[in-house]
Amino acid sequence: MRPLTISKEEQIKLKMNASLWPPETLPEFPEWFILRKFSDDAKRLLAGLLHPSPQRRWTVAAALGADWTVRGVQAIMAARSRRRARQLARRERRRIAKAERESLRTRVSGMNATDAGA
């Protein structure tokens, strides 16, 4: 899977698209429609995507530039980086352990050869 990367310029463009619709232009939804425990950014994203007027409805680009989406992508990328670091550390520990086992085998076989010659 290709990692998600968004350049700084793309982030600025996306933020500008998302800011085209300030919160006051978004319709009011009934309380049951958007749960209270959603963050304001998540509510704004949902309201923008589900706006009843097609002219006011957010585009995909605007949704990608919303604060909630940008933070989510950053969290995913950070998690991938941490996972990759753990994988590399595990691989290095295995390589070191294998080298130590090989070294031990070499010493033991050298000791056995010395004992057989004596």
N, C-alpha and C positions, 0 to 999 in steps of 0.2 A: 504494500500500500504506500502510495506517495505521501510524504508528510505535507501537512497543511502549512503553507507559507503565504503570508500577505505582506507585501512591501509597505514601507511607511507611506509612500505616495498613494497606494491603493487604500490604505486605512484612512487617509485624509479625505480622499474622494468619497469613500463610503460614508464617513461621518457627515460630510456635507450633504449627501443625499438623505441621510436619516434626519438631519436637522431641518429639512424642507418643511416638515410637518411638526410644528411645535405642539406640546401637549394639549394646549387649549383648543386646537383644531380637531382633536380626536373626539369621537362621539363618546357619550356616557353609556356604559353598559350596566345592565342590572347586576346586583351584588352576586347573584348565583353564577353569572357568566364568567367572571374573573375572580378567582378565590382571593380572599384577603391576605393569605400568607405568601402570595406572589410578590416579588420585589416590584418597585415602581418601574424599573427598566424592563422587566418581563411583561408587565401590564402594558407598557407603552408599545413594546414590540408586537404583542398580540393585537392590541387595538389598531395599530397601523396596518398589520397584515389582513385583519378582518373588517376593515372600514367598509361600510355599506356602499359608499360612492366609489366607483372604479377610478375616477380621476384623482381621488384623494388616497386610494389604497397604495400602500408601499410596494415598491418594486423589490425584486430579490436583492438588487444591489443596495437598496436602502436598508433592508433587513440585515444584510451582512455587515453593514456599518453601524448598526445599533450597538449601544454600549454593552448590553446583555450578551449579544452574539460575539462581539470582539473579546470580552472577558472569557467567554466559554472556549473560544479557539485558543486563546493564550493558555488556559488551564490544560487543555488537551495537549498542546505542544510541550508544556512543562512536564506533564505526566509521561509523555513519550520520552523526553530527555532523561528523566529519572530512571525509567525502565531500561533504557539503553545503557545508562551508566551502570546499573545493577548487573545487566547481562555481561558487559565487558569485565566488570570486577569478578563475576563468577567464572568467566572464561579464563581470566588471568590466574585465579586461585587454582583452577584445575590444571593449568599448564605448569604452575609451580609444583603442585603436588605430584604430577607425573614426572617432572624432572627429578624431584627428590627420590621417588621410588626407583627410577632408573639408576640414580647415583648409588642408592643403597644396594641394588642388585649387583652393580659393578663391583662395589667393595666386597660384598659377600662372596661373589664368584672369584674375586682375586684372593680372598682369604682361603677359600676352598682349594684353589690351585696351589697355594703356598703350603697348605697342610698336606696335600697329596704328594708334593715334591719332597717333604721332609722325612 
